């Protein structure tokens, strides 16, 4: 007779897998002596189909250049785009979260035109229903352990923030770049709350010369969600689809900027679910073969913030000397990852910016980079870095000493692995021991379950016969097994 078992099915919703996609976008401008090129990209939608994800949006290209009369000018263009990432596991029922980032910007001249090319990298997370069957009981001696599983709940929100700030006397705003930095993500009953700052970097004209300006604009977004509860952990990505900058000039007071920013937030709230299933089992009568269901899920842990001032000798893309005048630092950005080494765990990366200089032959741009390494406590976390307040000086000819403030947010990654017995296959009968009493010499280090499994007795039967046993088993201990005899 086959062993009778009882199974149950877990049904949850979570992150199924991740994809990384790249696409190149290009924009054409009339021939010019380009100083800086900047590209902002924002998604307007994503669609999951059979075996593919389609994502689409708009890229905003802007260049600052010097014309034939050496006046600094600007030009802007927008490009609509659509791209596809393929994976056979994607079905229309999946939900998709995509986060684009500009990985590289290149400028080339062809004939009487300038082409700006942007390489867009997009991190895609695919969410959907996750199910697996697991053994819940039956005619077996079972070990039950709670295993954790993270269920995901998606939540979206938007808000608008405004700010006014004085910038002295300036003329035209040539270029602007925005970087979002999250400082806190919390959940309360029915609400996901995110707050942080938007770094707005401006390149403007003061007289005939370019100057760089910057502003940190605080924001807060409340996203309603029935899944949000106090103590829940979450991740949020915030973008700036639109920004409007209006300048009000006064000959005595200077220029006052009024900034209006539209913010869009995509959040994932993680619910930790404990599944009480069978993690191991054996039969008193037959040998059995166990098949396991294994599922991994990812959640978010604690969030921590760190502010560091870094300085050092910067690497330069081209030469510089004392005849060059430093005018502006723009397009501040950073790349960073957590690294583990002999000296502990560090956030290692590089802060980058574009340095505008005035030379004898006109203005030109130099790319500078400043590496950094900051010790941290987190062993596995997502790192968000904001660079602000960068300055540069040429104290030694041909060399640039740079300083910058880094604001880091570390969001801990938590992984849960659920491994439960899914199926049982019955094998040969177990030989029967007819002795009324047996003495067993266990292996040192065995726990109660390991010992019970070796003896073919339930943990309750082992401890009933051996109430003085201590676990884990020590060297030299003995186990006595009593078997009831029946009279024929």
Buried (B, 14 or more C-beta within 10 A) or exposed (E): EEBEBEBBEBEBBBBBEEBEBEBEBBBEBEEBBBBBBBBBBBBEEBEBEEEEBBBBBBBBBBBBBBEEEEEBBBBEEEBEBEBBBEBEEBEEEBBBBBEBEBEEBEBEEEEEEBEBBBBBBBBBBBBBEBEBBBBBBBBBBBBBBEBBBBBBBBBBBEBEBEBEBEBEBBBEBBBBBBBBBBBEBBBEEEBBBBBBBBBBBBBBBBEEBBBBBBBBBEBEBBBEBEBBBEEBBBBBBBBBBEBEBEBEEEEEEEBBBEBEBBBBBBBBBBBBBEBEBBBBBBBBBBEBEBEBBEBEBBBBBEBBBBEBEBEEEBBBEEEBEEEBEBBBBBBBBBBBEBEEEEEEBBBBBBBBBBBBBBEEEEBBBBBBBBEBEBEBEBEEBBBBBBBBBBBBEBEEEEEBBBBBBBBBBBBBBBEBEBBBBBBBEBEEEBEEEEEEEEEBEBEEEBEBBBBBBBBBBBBEBBBEBBEEBEBEBEEEBEBEBEEEEEEE
